[in-house]
Amino acid sequence: QVQLVESGGGLVQAGGSLRLSCAASGPTVSTSNIGWFRQAPGKSREFVAAVGWSGGHPYYLDSVKGRFTISRDNAKSTVYLQMNNLKPEDTAVYYCAAETTPTNFGYWGQGTQVTVSS
């Protein structure tokens, strides 16, 4: 059973930074693509970033390109999302997820709240 646990959320002023962590455990997780998603109040969940099992091929939501960086440390079974120059519109619950089949993320964490004040 794959388990994902996010941490690192919090309250930050606009322009500040946070680093989210996603601790992963379970079979095949080290060979799975991992993604970060977010859901703001009253909005649908949206994709933010994802990274391949080797740490390569990261890709991002256009609005976070140049501000967010996704990375992974397979020795620690952890995926990170470094978020810089945060904006109030980045406020959301952030989730990490493991891809189980191409484009399908079947395992999800419980989420961590990120709040950016203006």
N, C-alpha and C positions, 0 to 999 in steps of 0.2 A: 504494500500500500504506500503510495507516494504521499508525503506530507510536506506542506509548504507553510512557513511561518514568517510573516513580514514584521519588520520593526524599523524604527528610525523616524517615524512621522512626528509631527508636532506643529507648533505655532511659530511662524517666522514672519518678519516684515518683508514687504516687497523689496526685491533686490538681494535678498539673503539666499542662503544655501541650506540644503539638507541632503543627507545620504540615506537612502532606504536600503535595507538588507532583506534578502529572502533566503532563509535557511531551508534547504531542501534535503529530504531523506527518502529512502525507499529505492526499490529496484529501478534500474534504467534511468534514474534522474540525471546521472552524469552524462548521459548520451542524448538527453532531450533538449530541444530548444526551449528556452524560458522567455516568457514575455511579462511585461508590466502593462497593466490596464488601470484606468481610473473611472470613477463615477462621481459626478458632482450632483448635488441635490436637484431633483427634478429633471435630470438629464439621463440619457442612455449611457451605458458603459462604453468607453472608447479605448482603442488600442493606443499605447504610448510608445513602447519600444520593445524590441526582442533581440535575442542573441543566440547564435548557434551553439551547439554543444561544445565546440572547441574554443569558444570566445570570439570567433570571427563572425563576419557577416552581420554586424549590428544594423538595425534599421529603426527608423523613428517616425513618429507623427511629425508632420511638417512644422507645426507650431512649437515644437520643443527642440528641433534641430539647432545645434550650436549652443544650447543651454543645458541639455540633459545628456548624460553619458551612461550607457549600460555596459556592465562588465561582469565577468564571473571568475570565481576561483574554485575550480573543481576539487582541489585538495581540501578546501573547507566546505565544499558543497553549498556555496553561497553565491547568489547573484546580487549585484548592487545596481542601484540607480542613483547616480550623482546628479543632483538638481541644483543648478546655479541660476542666478538672476531670476529668482522666482517672481511670478506675477499673481495678482489676486485671482485671475482666471485659472490658475493651476490648482486652486483649492478643490479638493476631492478626497474620496477614499481611494487609496491606491492598493491594487491587488497584484500579486504575482501569480503566474500560472504556468503549468508545464504542458507542452504540446504532446498529445498522445497519437494523433494521426496528422498528416499534413493539413495545416491551417485550423486544426481543431485542438483547442486547449481544454483538456479533460480534467485536470487537477487544479484546484484553486486554493489559495490561502484565505485567511479570514479578513485581511485588509488592514491598512493602517491609515489613520486620518492625517492629511496634510492641510493646514490652514495658512493662507498667506494674507496678511493684513495690509491694507493700503496706507 
